[in-house]
Amino acid sequence: AATLANPMPVWKYLVSGAFSGVCVASVLTPVELIKCRLQVQAGAAAAGQAAVGQTYSGSLDCAMQIIRKEGVRGLWRGNVAC
């Protein structure tokens, strides 16, 4: 265990931080994708524009349409920069 007399090495902080970042991104990317698609749809409706493409009746409907059209991997679309 790390103590003041025996501190934890910096590389362990880096590894644990990187691991936690990967975990958070894996969980939140589908949630953010669904939220963004619903916000775009709501923004278009508020502006009086007809929704282009798909329309969603809610979060679950949005997730199901993404999975049907893009597969499960579609929920993580845009997660990797390259």
Helices and strands as residue ranges (DSSP letters): H 10-46, H 59-70, G 72-76
